[in-house]
Amino acid sequence: MMNMGGPRTQQDVEPFLSNIFADRDIIKLPFQSILGPLIVRRRVEKVKQQYMKIGGGSPIEKWTRIQGQEMVKILDRTSSGTGPHHYYVGFRYTMPDMRQAVEEMLNDGIDHVVAFTQYQQYSGTTTGSNLNELCRIQKQLDPQAKLRWSFIDRWGTHPKLISAFADRVEAQVRKLPRNMQLTTPVIFSAHSLPLNVVNRGDPYVAEVGGTVAYVVDELRRRGITNPYRLTWQSAVGPQRWMGPQTEFAIESYGAHGYKSLVMVPIAFTSDHIETLFELDIEYGEVAEKAGITHYLRAEALNDHPPFVDTLATIVKEHIDAGFPTSPQLLLADPGEESPQTALTREWIAAQAQRVAARK
């Protein structure tokens, strides 16, 4: 189960930020080895304070382990022929990291591994970065290729995921005063991307839009016809980022006289700093200043039973289909890509051939 991770404690915040700003898959800076650490030093105390306001550290590992435990329980029932199933957590920027996950797999004598991204929409900055790290670690720790790999690289329009998101949105809309239920804007907020990444052809923006479109269609079937917009949050550093920014949208709707908003973290499935601090606290204060009296946020999917069932269903479908590799994963972006990304794509294609040969 691959994800970015988050600092467990205050002591983990600085290395977490350092790893992010050193990763050229997620952000490219001039003189990155100098400018990256400078940005970290300027931000670290502020970010520590933000984590203190949500309990001192990120809950993402807790939620990932709960999801993994429940997912494999379901798989042991629904796909007993391929069990028993195990889950491993491989974070990109914090422990437990990809190296630890692969070491555990080798020690456990695992034969086949499904690299299951927990980013439901694909980006080279997220899933792509995780796969690049996995490729590097696998070659270091498993040069004899004892582990066979298959990949679940995107699932942002899976029907069960869409239904789970719609559950969370509907619950908040129903909480609104009756005279606001039909007119309150629903703001789908996703982590932004630097525009140079968007312009090279990264599919993330389109895939997030696809998730939104499917969720809105499901909400319409449930009789929820609220207007909606997709906005972008969490821009950091000197680069230009995808907009409109979520904070600006909140201020704008307040200025236009809206008194209520329903916020939806559409690119996150588990609570972490972007939901608990940024959406709930930081943007909540922005909404209050903008005159918005009913500021609601759809709960993250976390351990919502239909979401856990979604994860298990996606893996079972992958197993039943013979562990296919998505054609999208093998297609390069039109723009510039790193040498490591090209190597990773070759490794993925080779793994797909290994799996096909076993059928």
Salt bridges, closest charged atoms under 4 A:
ASP23 OD2 - ARG92 NH2 3.64
GLU45 OE2 - LYS48 NZ 3.86
GLU61 OE1 - ARG8 NE 2.71
GLU61 OE2 - ARG65 NE 2.99
GLU70 OE2 - LYS73 NZ 3.21
ASP76 OD1 - HIS85 ND1 2.67
ASP111 OD2 - ARG148 NH2 2.64
ASP111 OD2 - ARG358 NH2 4.00
GLU133 OE1 - ARG92 NH1 3.93
GLU133 OE1 - ARG136 NH2 2.85
ASP153 OD2 - ARG154 NE 2.56
ASP167 OD1 - ARG222 NH1 2.88
ASP167 OD2 - HIS304 NE2 3.26
GLU170 OE2 - ARG174 NH2 3.29
GLU170 OE1 - ARG222 NH1 2.86
ASP202 OD2 - ARG200 NH2 3.94
GLU207 OE2 - ARG154 NH1 2.60
ASP217 OD2 - ARG221 NH1 2.72
GLU218 OE1 - ARG221 NH2 2.85
GLU218 OE2 - ARG222 NE 2.91
ASP271 OD1 - ARG297 NH1 3.25
GLU274 OE2 - HIS191 NE2 3.82
GLU274 OE1 - HIS272 NE2 2.83
ASP280 OD1 - ARG297 NE 2.80
ASP309 OD2 - LYS160 NZ 2.69
GLU317 OE1 - HIS158 NE2 3.03
ASP320 OD2 - LYS316 NZ 2.59
ASP333 OD2 - ARG200 NE 3.51
GLU337 OE1 - ARG345 NH1 2.86
